[in-house]
Amino acid sequence: MRPPVAHHHPARGASRRPPRFLIVEDERRLAVSLAKGLTAEGYAVDVVHDGLEGLHRAGEGVYDLVILDIMLPGLNGYRVCAALRAAGHDVPILMLTAKDGEYDEAEGLDTGADDYLTKPFSYVVLVARVKALLRRRGQGAGASPVHVHGDLRVDTGARRVFLGEDEVTLTAKEFAVLEQLVVRAGQVVSKAEILEHVWDFAYDGDPNIVEVYVSALRRKLRAGLIRTVRGAGYRLETGR
């Protein structure tokens, strides 16, 4: 007998059916956190915690998007994704993994995944990726994944950064911090918010790690691009 599925649905009142997501993630705290956040965004969300159940549920064909962890009990995410594609299911799949490397990303995409996100990740970035995948499917809406502020261009879909005509190479964490700032350009983003979204809620290390990455971004981009707002956080300047 299969375990019950956790259902998270937004409040009633919308006449149009909201996009329905399936989260296949065995880290229960993360799964619940993602479900609550996506429900607040207006999506209907179901959660399961193992690969076999995820394959069964996704195979029902009722979902508009699947968020699929790679390291799962029962059946890993690569095999779930490959099985869905072999069966002819074209549902967009966003793969999550704690691994970090080109080989893992290539393998995930080769099995038919549409996008790939390495843990820990920014929740804001995950939502942007989700909206981009829904747009490609023709039923979503949201901001462009390309953010342009003066001579800075950040493509969150391709994960590339340009300053003028030059491409700037960033590490995964540097890019995640920059994304957190660029999606809220002109607003103050606190150190705590960056820690929560980039290092996730489980991080218990030195909070000054944020300053280290902001300093690295200033060196690689431009010193005045990220402004420190004393006692409040950081702001990506948009007027230059």
Disulfide bonds with the S-S distance in Angstrom:
none
